[in-house]
Amino acid sequence: MRAVLWGRDHTELGITAVEKVDGGVALALSRGRHLKAYAYTDPNEDAVATVVGPRATLLVLADGHNGWPATEAAVQAVLDDVGDDPPPADLTDDEMAGLFWRAQQAVLARTQRWGSDAPDSRTTLVVALVADRRLQWGSFGDSVVYAAGSAAATRLPAPRHRFIGCRGMPRRVLPDLLEHGRTALHDNQWLIVASDGFSDFAHPFPTALLGGNADAAVVAAGLVDAAFDGGAGDNVAVGVVAP
C-alpha cells in the first residue's frame, strides 16, 4: 500500500491534508498557517509519501526550493526505485547513497532539460525505512528524522544546508555529504519525518501527542497543528509510523 501528498495539490493557508495508511502509518501536509516571510516560487513545495510493504515501511519527504519540480522528481524517483516492497532497513551505505544519487539524476533530468521553467529548482530529501523496530535513514539537507516517544524526541540527522538537484555534484562526493544511520526503535517510539516547516516552528516538540495508543492520523495532524501554533510561516510536511 502506498500514499503520497504533493504540495502542489494543497495550497490553501491553514488547511491540513491527512492520509492514513494501514492503521499505524499516516501523512500530513499543509501550506502553513501564514504566508512565507521569504521569496518563493510555488505556494507549497513540500511532499511526503509512504509505502507499506510486506517486509518494511518506507517514508520519504522532500522540501523543494525554487519550485516544486525538484520535489516531485526526487520523491517519485525514490518511489519508483523502491517499488511496492521496500527493503527491510538493510541497505548498505553504498546502496543508500545510490538511492539519493538516482534522485539527484532524476531532478537534473527534470530541471535541466531544454526549455525547463524551473532550472534552479532543488530539494532536501529524507528517506526512512523501518522493519521489526529497526530504523535506517538517510537525509540530505535540513529535513529531519525523529525517534520520538511521550517522554522525549531524538533528532537523528544534523540539519545541513544542502540540496539534491544542484548542478555539478559528482557521484563520488555524495556519500560524504549524505547524513545516514541505523538505530533500534524502542517499543514506545514513533518514527517521524518532517520538513523544516515543523522543526523550525514546533517548539518544544509536542511529545504529549505520542502517549497511550495514539492514532497515527491524529498524531500527524497534531504535529502540523503544533507548527501552526508556533507561527508556521512555511510549508509543513510530516510522516509518522506508530510503535
Stockholm file with secondary structure:
# STOCKHOLM 1.0

chainA/1-243         MRAVLWGRDHTELGITAVEKVDGGVALALSRGRHLKAYAYTDPNEDAVATVVGPRATLLVLADGHNGWPATEAAVQAVLDDVGDDPPPADLTDDEMAGLFWRAQQAVLARTQRWGSDAPDSRTTLVVALVADRRLQWGSFGDSVVYAAGSAAATRLPAPRHRFIGCRGMPRRVLPDLLEHGRTALHDNQWLIVASDGFSDFAHPFPTALLGGNADAAVVAAGLVDAAFDGGAGDNVAVGVVAP
#=GR chainA/1-243 SS CEEEEEGGGCCSTTCEEEEEETTTEEEEEESCSSCCSSCCSSSCCEEEEEEECSSCEEEEEEEEESSSHHHHHHHHHHHHHHTTSCCCSCCCHHHHHHHHHHHHHHHHHHHSSTTCSCTTCEECEEEEEEETTEEEEEEESSCEEEEECSSCEEECSCCCCCCBTCTTCCGGGHHHHCEEEEEECCTTCEEEEECHHHHTTCCSCCGGGGSTTCCHHHHHHHHHHHHHHTTCCSCEEEEEECC
#=GC SS_cons         CEEEEEGGGCCSTTCEEEEEETTTEEEEEESCSSCCSSCCSSSCCEEEEEEECSSCEEEEEEEEESSSHHHHHHHHHHHHHHTTSCCCSCCCHHHHHHHHHHHHHHHHHHHSSTTCSCTTCEECEEEEEEETTEEEEEEESSCEEEEECSSCEEECSCCCCCCBTCTTCCGGGHHHHCEEEEEECCTTCEEEEECHHHHTTCCSCCGGGGSTTCCHHHHHHHHHHHHHHTTCCSCEEEEEECC
//
